[in-house]
């Protein structure tokens, strides 16, 4: 079989894979059903990579050794089904990239908190002097990093879609931050299928490896205890004292392993909320397993700024706080956001609903939300879910209008919170674009 790779999708992961594949001597063909950015075309032209846009030519794909499917492309589309029938391995970018690095991999997945946990872990390792890069679902693709500047360690934020197409990929330390119903539209409304997808991070781990998981997540804990793994399991967040546990004790993160015990004081930790404490526990445990000193871990956590678009304070105008939580694309993330609100809140919500069940938010909405502004092309599910428990609901289809309405409703000391619970693709390019538009609209008030 020819050393040829076909790349479906010319986004971040597609471009990164193309660069790495070319470097490794593959014949590369990139095919995108949509239009390809000029930036990507320039890369392909420079590297003499064949590409096509706004179509897929199946006949140019059937002699490939690998198909790299970008995570945004669903397995159910006819092209992917046809390629599967040809028995060509369909792999993800993280699978392909992992074949060409001997680095130690730290893989972080979960429904919420994976970005913050990955950023915290990366910061601690950088501060400790590690030769490390941050990649995957955050920043540059893993493949691009491997192609351009090989490192000794990679901290990878990994989505379930990327894990769906692994074969041999195995992180030395795998982290699952939590599992809540998300992306169920991609998993046939089957939560068990989504959970199984996340657990694949452990699939190829061996005896020397570690799987860290959130012990406060009952469904995740139960699922992890039922997997047959050679890796060392390490729980964080719970008070269950197992051999390998990370928990909070007297304002300190207590990390216990078979080898030793360490305590890291968190008294001045800048990020608020239990969810951020859990993220810090996970990141601290990764660093501890890599023999980083508790002093370095503590110093890094104290200076950690948090992820953009994740409960990001924007401005305070006329004593009203505007908060950008655009990355909250599911109900569980919004739960954490509303839980951390300590004043009456005007909540901007909406977008592409991913099969959300909003019931878990009802108590918090009753307690903390004074008005709901629906921002989406189709808001009927949100309206049906909340119209009986809120006094004021407004529909809008532009960020500028949503922010102007929020300003009129909010009073001194109130919060205006963008926390959408939905994907962004109806009105925005992505969650970053949605968050940036929110920040711009607030600055223009």
C-alpha positions in Angstrom: 0.0 0.0 0.0 1.3 3.5 -0.9 2.5 5.8 1.9 -0.5 8.1 1.4 -2.7 9.9 3.8 -6.0 11.6 3.1 -7.0 14.4 5.4 -10.7 15.2 5.7 -11.1 18.8 6.8 -8.5 21.7 6.5 -8.9 23.3 9.9 -6.3 23.3 12.7 -6.0 19.6 13.0 -6.1 19.0 9.3 -3.3 21.6 8.6 -1.2 20.2 11.4 -1.5 16.7 10.2 -0.7 17.7 6.6 2.5 19.4 7.8 3.6 16.4 9.9 2.7 13.9 7.2 4.6 15.7 4.5 7.7 15.8 6.9 7.3 12.1 7.4 7.4 11.4 3.6 3.7 10.8 3.0 1.9 11.7 -0.2 -0.8 14.0 1.2 -4.3 14.8 -0.1 -6.5 17.3 1.8 -10.3 17.3 1.1 -12.8 19.8 2.6 -16.5 19.8 2.0 -16.5 23.6 2.8 -14.2 26.4 1.7 -10.5 26.3 2.8 -8.9 29.4 4.3 -6.3 31.3 2.4 -3.9 30.7 5.3 -4.3 26.9 4.9 -4.0 27.1 1.1 -0.7 29.0 1.4 0.6 26.2 3.6 -0.5 23.5 1.1 1.0 25.4 -1.9 4.3 25.9 -0.1 4.5 22.2 0.8 3.2 21.1 -2.6 0.2 19.3 -1.0 -2.8 18.5 -3.2 -6.1 19.8 -1.9 -9.7 20.2 -2.9 -12.5 22.3 -1.4 -16.3 22.3 -1.5 -16.3 18.6 -2.6 -15.0 15.2 -1.7 -13.6 13.0 -4.5 -13.9 9.4 -3.2 -11.8 8.0 -6.1 -8.7 10.0 -4.8 -9.0 8.5 -1.4 -9.3 4.7 -1.8 -5.6 4.0 -2.1 -4.7 5.7 1.2 -2.8 4.1 4.1 -4.7 6.3 6.5 -7.7 8.7 6.6 -7.3 11.4 9.1 -10.8 12.7 10.0 -11.1 16.1 11.6 -13.0 16.0 14.9 -15.8 18.1 13.5 -16.8 15.6 10.9 -19.4 13.0 12.1 -18.8 9.3 11.6 -22.3 9.0 10.1 -21.7 11.1 6.9 -21.9 9.0 3.7 -18.2 9.7 2.7 -16.9 8.3 6.0 -19.2 5.3 5.8 -17.9 4.6 2.3 -14.3 4.9 3.4 -15.0 2.6 6.4 -16.4 0.0 4.0 -13.0 0.2 2.1 -11.3 -0.9 5.4 -8.9 2.0 5.4 -8.0 3.0 9.0 -9.8 6.2 10.0 -7.7 7.9 12.6 -7.7 11.2 14.6 -4.9 13.8 14.5 -3.7 12.8 18.0 -3.4 9.2 16.9 -1.3 10.2 13.9 0.9 12.7 15.8 1.6 10.2 18.6 3.3 7.8 16.1 6.0 10.4 15.6 7.0 11.4 19.1 8.7 9.7 22.0 7.6 12.5 24.4 5.8 11.9 27.6 2.1 12.6 27.0 -0.4 14.0 29.5 -3.9 13.7 28.1 -6.8 15.7 29.6 -10.4 15.1 28.7 -13.8 15.7 30.3 -17.1 17.6 29.6 -15.9 20.7 31.5 -12.7 22.0 33.1 -10.3 20.3 30.6 -9.1 23.7 29.2 -8.4 25.2 32.6 -6.8 21.9 33.9 -4.6 21.7 30.8 -3.5 25.3 31.1 -2.8 24.9 34.9 -0.8 21.7 34.3 1.2 23.4 31.5 1.9 26.5 33.6 3.2 24.3 36.5 5.5 22.3 34.2 6.8 25.4 32.5 7.5 27.0 35.9 9.3 23.8 36.9 11.6 24.0 33.9 10.1 21.2 31.8 10.6 21.1 28.0 6.8 21.1 27.4 4.2 22.2 24.9 0.4 22.7 25.2 -1.6 21.4 22.3 -4.6 19.4 21.1 -8.0 21.0 21.5 -6.3 24.2 22.7 -4.0 26.4 20.6 -2.0 24.6 17.9 -2.7 21.1 16.9 -0.5 18.3 18.4 0.6 17.2 15.0 1.9 20.7 14.1 3.8 20.9 17.4 5.4 17.6 16.8 6.4 18.6 13.2 7.8 22.0 14.1 9.5 21.6 17.4 9.7 18.3 19.2 9.4 18.5 23.0 10.0 16.1 25.9 6.5 16.6 27.3 3.1 17.4 25.8 0.0 18.5 27.7 -2.9 17.7 25.4 -6.5 18.8 25.8 -8.5 16.1 24.1 -12.1 16.0 23.1 -14.3 12.9 22.9 -14.3 13.3 19.0 -10.5 13.0 19.0 -10.6 9.9 21.2 -13.2 8.3 18.9 -10.6 7.6 16.3 -7.6 6.5 18.3 -5.9 3.1 17.8 -2.7 3.0 19.8 -2.7 6.5 21.4 -1.8 6.2 25.1 -1.0 9.1 27.5 1.4 8.4 30.4 -1.0 10.4 32.6 -4.6 10.5 31.5 -7.1 12.9 33.3 -10.9 12.8 33.2 -12.2 16.0 34.8 -15.9 14.9 34.8 -18.6 13.4 32.5 -21.9 15.2 32.0 -24.4 14.9 29.1 -22.8 16.9 26.3 -22.6 16.4 22.5 -25.3 13.8 22.8 -26.4 14.8 19.3 -23.2 13.2 18.1 -23.8 10.0 20.1 -27.4 9.2 19.2 -28.7 10.7 22.4 -26.9 7.9 24.2 -25.0 9.0 27.4 -23.3 5.6 27.7 -21.8 5.9 24.3 -20.4 9.4 25.2 -19.0 8.1 28.5 -17.4 5.1 26.7 -15.8 7.6 24.3 -14.2 9.6 27.1 -12.9 6.4 28.8 -11.0 5.5 25.7 -8.2 7.8 27.0 -7.3 4.8 29.2 -7.7 2.1 26.5 -4.0 1.6 25.7 -2.5 2.6 29.0 -0.1 0.1 30.6 1.2 -0.6 34.1 3.5 2.4 34.4 0.7 4.8 33.4 -1.8 6.7 35.6 -5.5 7.5 35.1 -6.7 10.5 37.3 -10.5 10.9 37.6 -12.9 13.1 39.5 -14.2 11.1 42.5 -17.0 13.6 43.0 -18.6 12.6 39.7 -20.7 9.5 40.6 -21.3 8.3 37.0 -17.6 8.7 36.2 -16.4 7.0 39.4 -18.7 4.0 38.8 -17.6 3.7 35.2 -13.9 3.9 36.1 -14.2 1.3 38.8 -15.7 -1.1 36.2 -12.9 -0.7 33.6 -10.2 -3.4 33.3 -7.0 -1.4 33.4 -3.3 -2.0 34.2 -2.8 1.7 34.9 -2.8 3.1 38.4 -6.1 4.8 39.2 -5.9 8.0 41.2 -9.1 9.8 42.5 -9.2 13.5 43.1 -11.8 15.6 44.8 -13.3 13.0 47.0 -12.9 12.3 50.7 -12.7 8.6 50.1 -9.2 7.7 51.4 -7.9 5.2 48.9 -4.3 4.4 48.4 -4.1 7.1 45.6 -6.2 10.1 46.4 -6.1 13.9 46.1 -8.5 15.9 48.3 -8.8 19.1 50.3 -7.8 19.1 53.9 -7.5 22.2 56.1 -7.2 24.7 53.2 -4.6 22.5 51.5 -4.5 20.1 48.6 -3.5 16.7 50.0 -2.0 14.3 47.5 -1.5 10.7 48.7 0.2 8.0 46.6 1.7 4.6 47.4 5.1 6.3 47.6 4.4 9.5 49.6 2.1 12.2 50.8 2.3 16.0 50.1 0.2 19.0 51.1 -0.1 22.2 49.0 -1.6 25.3 50.7 -4.4 26.8 48.6 -5.4 29.7 51.0 -4.7 32.4 48.4 -5.8 30.5 45.3 -7.2 33.2 42.9 -9.8 31.2 41.0 -13.2 30.9 42.8 -15.6 27.9 42.8 -15.4 24.2 43.7 -14.9 23.3 40.0 -11.7 25.4 39.9 -10.5 23.7 43.0 -11.1 20.3 41.3 -9.1 21.5 38.3 -6.3 22.6 40.6 -6.3 19.2 42.3 -6.0 17.4 39.0 -3.2 19.7 37.8 -1.3 19.4 41.1 -1.5 15.6 41.0 -0.1 15.4 37.5 2.8 17.7 38.5 3.4 15.6 41.7 3.5 12.4 39.7 6.2 14.1 37.6 8.2 14.9 40.7 7.5 18.7 40.7 8.1 20.2 44.1 5.1 21.4 46.2 6.6 24.9 46.4 6.6 25.2 42.6 3.1 23.8 42.3 1.8 26.3 44.9 3.5 29.3 43.3 2.2 28.4 39.9 -1.4 28.0 41.2 -1.2 31.4 43.0 -0.2 33.1 39.8 -2.6 31.3 37.4 -4.9 33.7 35.5 -7.6 31.4 34.2 -8.8 30.6 30.7 -10.3 33.2 28.4 -14.0 32.9 27.9 -14.3 30.9 31.1 -16.0 33.1 33.8 -13.8 35.9 32.5 -14.5 39.3 34.1 -14.9 41.9 31.4 -15.8 45.3 32.9 -17.7 46.8 35.7 -20.0 49.6 34.4 -22.2 51.7 36.7 -21.5 49.0 39.3 -22.8 46.2 37.1 -20.4 43.3 36.5 -20.2 41.8 33.0 -18.8 38.3 32.8 -17.9 36.3 29.7 -18.4 32.6 30.1 -18.8 31.8 26.3 -17.0 28.5 26.7 -19.9 27.2 28.8 -21.3 25.2 25.9 -23.2 22.7 28.1 -25.6 22.7 31.0 -23.0 21.5 33.6 -20.7 24.4 32.8 -23.5 26.8 33.2 -24.4 25.2 36.6 -20.9 26.0 37.8 -21.2 29.6 36.5 -24.5 30.3 38.1 -23.4 28.6 41.4 -20.5 31.1 41.6 -22.8 34.2 41.1 -23.2 36.1 44.4 -25.6 38.8 43.1 -28.8 38.9 41.1 -27.9 37.9 37.5 -29.2 38.7 34.0 -28.3 35.6 32.1 -27.6 35.5 28.3 -28.2 32.0 27.0 -28.7 30.1 23.8 -27.3 28.9 20.5 -27.3 25.4 19.0 -28.9 23.1 21.5 -27.1 19.8 21.8 -29.9 17.8 23.4 -29.7 19.7 26.7 -31.7 18.8 29.8 -32.0 22.1 31.7 -33.7 20.7 34.8 -30.6 20.7 37.0 -30.4 24.5 36.5 -33.9 25.2 37.9 -33.0 25.7 41.6 -30.1 28.1 40.7 -32.2 30.0 38.2 -35.0 30.5 40.8 -32.4 31.7 43.3 -30.1 33.8 41.3 -31.5 34.8 37.8 -33.6 37.9 37.5 -34.0 37.8 33.7 -33.1 35.5 30.8 -32.0 36.9 27.4 -32.2 34.2 24.7 -29.6 34.6 22.0 -30.0 32.2 19.2 -31.7 31.5 15.9 -34.1 29.0 17.6 -34.8 29.6 21.3 -37.9 27.5 21.7 -36.3 24.8 23.9 -34.9 27.4 26.3 -38.2 29.3 26.4 -40.1 26.0 27.1 -37.6 25.1 29.9 -37.6 28.4 31.8 -40.7 30.4 31.1 -42.5 29.0 34.1 -39.7 29.9 36.6 -38.6 33.3 35.5 -40.4 36.6 35.4 -38.7 38.1 32.4 -37.5 36.5 29.2 -36.4 38.4 26.0 -35.5 36.9 22.6 -32.7 38.4 20.5 -30.5 37.4 17.6 -27.5 39.7 17.9 -24.9 40.1 20.7 -25.1 43.9 20.6 -28.8 43.8 21.2 -28.5 41.2 23.9 -26.0 43.3 25.8 -28.0 46.5 25.4 -31.1 44.8 26.7 -29.1 43.3 29.6 -27.9 46.8 30.5 -31.5 48.1 30.7 -32.6 45.3 32.9 -29.6 45.1 35.3 -29.4 47.3 38.4 -26.5 48.4 40.6 -24.5 45.4 42.0 -26.1 43.0 39.5 -24.2 40.6 37.2 -24.7 40.2 33.4 -23.5 36.7 32.6 -23.0 35.3 29.1 -23.1 31.5 29.8 -24.8 30.0 26.7 -25.2 26.3 27.5 -25.2 25.7 23.7 -22.8 25.6 20.8 -22.2 28.8 18.9 -22.5 27.9 15.3 -25.9 29.5 14.6 -24.8 33.1 14.9 -21.0 32.9 15.5 -17.9 31.2 14.1 -17.1 29.6 17.4 -17.2 30.2 21.2 -14.2 32.5 21.0 -15.9 34.7 18.4 -19.1 34.7 20.6 -17.1 35.7 23.7 -15.1 38.4 21.8 -18.3 39.9 20.4 -19.7 40.0 24.0 -16.6 41.8 25.2 -16.7 44.3 22.3 -20.4 45.0 22.9 -19.8 45.6 26.6 -16.9 48.0 25.9 -19.2 50.0 23.6 -21.8 50.5 26.3 
